[in-house]
Amino acid sequence: MCESCSCMNPENLKGKPEECTPEQISECHGEEEGHPCVEEK
């Protein structure tokens, strides 16, 4: 996990976790609801 973000798969990250497309989220996390790399505010 990288120090500056909460991304669980930094090797797949192309920008910020909150910028991930639904396709990227599905690829990294399967069918999980929401995006676990982005903290709820």
Helices and strands as residue ranges (DSSP letters): G 10-12, G 17-19, H 22-29
